[in-house]
Amino acid sequence: MIKVMSTQRAKALVKRVIPQVVPFFHKDGNTLSCVVKDPKSKSCAIIDSAAEIDMGSGSVTYDGAKAIISI
């Protein structure tokens, strides 16, 4: 069952939650990844994590994402 929230309640919730955004620059790929963290719950997400692709072998690694997670 999906609960529908009133617009007034949704606006009140948005005002209370201000996420923390921490950018990480991935030099090898010249890309930016961000960690978005909810300061109340400590939950977070990595947005646009960089994948390292070796075109010669076709292998993909996620060392950039792993480095962000380890912080």
Sine and cosine of phi, psi and omega as CSV:
sin_phi,cos_phi,sin_psi,cos_psi,sin_omega,cos_omega
0.00,0.00,0.74,-0.68,0.01,-1.00
-0.98,-0.19,0.79,-0.61,0.06,-1.00
-1.00,-0.05,0.72,-0.70,0.04,-1.00
-0.99,-0.12,0.79,-0.61,-0.03,-1.00
-0.99,-0.11,0.63,-0.78,0.03,-1.00
-0.92,0.38,0.44,-0.90,0.01,-1.00
-0.88,0.48,-0.64,0.77,0.00,-1.00
-0.89,0.45,-0.68,0.73,0.01,-1.00
-0.91,0.40,-0.67,0.74,0.01,-1.00
-0.88,0.47,-0.68,0.73,0.02,-1.00
-0.90,0.44,-0.62,0.78,0.02,-1.00
-0.90,0.43,-0.65,0.76,0.02,-1.00
-0.92,0.39,-0.65,0.76,0.00,-1.00
-0.89,0.45,-0.61,0.79,0.00,-1.00
-0.91,0.41,-0.52,0.85,-0.07,-1.00
-0.99,0.13,-0.41,0.91,-0.08,-1.00
-0.96,-0.29,0.91,-0.42,0.06,-1.00
-0.88,-0.48,0.97,-0.25,-0.05,-1.00
-0.94,0.35,0.48,-0.88,0.11,-0.99
-1.00,-0.09,0.76,-0.66,-0.01,-1.00
-0.88,-0.48,0.84,-0.54,0.00,-1.00
-0.87,-0.50,0.90,-0.44,0.01,-1.00
-1.00,0.09,0.53,-0.85,0.08,-1.00
-0.75,-0.66,0.81,-0.58,0.01,-1.00
-1.00,-0.04,0.79,-0.61,0.03,-1.00
-0.99,-0.17,0.98,-0.19,-0.12,-0.99
-0.86,0.51,-0.71,0.70,-0.06,-1.00
-0.88,0.47,-0.61,0.79,-0.02,-1.00
-0.99,-0.15,-0.05,1.00,-0.04,-1.00
0.80,0.61,0.70,0.72,-0.02,-1.00
-0.81,-0.59,0.26,-0.97,0.00,-1.00
-0.87,-0.49,0.80,-0.61,0.12,-0.99
-0.93,-0.37,0.47,-0.88,0.00,-1.00
-0.77,-0.64,0.58,-0.81,0.18,-0.98
-0.96,-0.27,0.81,-0.59,0.04,-1.00
-0.94,-0.35,0.84,-0.54,-0.10,-0.99
-0.84,-0.54,0.70,-0.71,0.12,-0.99
-1.00,0.07,0.92,-0.39,-0.08,-1.00
-0.91,0.41,-0.37,0.93,-0.01,-1.00
-0.98,0.17,-0.71,0.71,-0.09,-1.00
-0.99,-0.14,-0.21,0.98,-0.08,-1.00
0.94,0.35,0.15,0.99,0.08,-1.00
-0.96,0.28,0.51,-0.86,0.01,-1.00
-0.50,-0.87,0.21,-0.98,0.04,-1.00
-0.59,-0.81,0.59,-0.81,0.12,-0.99
-1.00,-0.08,0.82,-0.58,-0.01,-1.00
-0.97,-0.25,0.81,-0.59,0.07,-1.00
0.85,0.52,0.80,0.60,0.03,-1.00
-0.93,0.36,0.59,-0.81,-0.05,-1.00
-0.99,0.16,0.67,-0.74,0.12,-0.99
-0.94,-0.35,0.70,-0.72,0.02,-1.00
-1.00,-0.07,0.87,-0.50,-0.06,-1.00
-0.92,-0.39,0.81,-0.58,0.09,-1.00
-0.99,-0.14,0.97,-0.24,-0.08,-1.00
-0.89,0.45,-0.53,0.85,-0.01,-1.00
-0.91,0.42,-0.71,0.70,-0.05,-1.00
-0.99,-0.12,-0.29,0.96,-0.04,-1.00
0.98,0.19,0.22,0.98,-0.03,-1.00
-1.00,0.05,0.49,-0.87,0.02,-1.00
-0.81,-0.59,0.75,-0.66,0.09,-1.00
-0.82,-0.57,0.31,-0.95,-0.03,-1.00
-0.83,-0.56,0.70,0.72,-0.04,-1.00
-0.89,0.45,-0.58,0.82,0.03,-1.00
-0.89,0.45,-0.72,0.69,0.02,-1.00
-0.91,0.42,-0.65,0.76,0.02,-1.00
-0.89,0.46,-0.63,0.78,0.01,-1.00
-0.91,0.42,-0.64,0.77,0.03,-1.00
-0.91,0.42,-0.69,0.72,-0.02,-1.00
-0.89,0.45,-0.57,0.82,-0.08,-1.00
-0.96,0.29,-0.22,0.97,-0.04,-1.00
-0.96,0.27,0.00,0.00,0.00,0.00
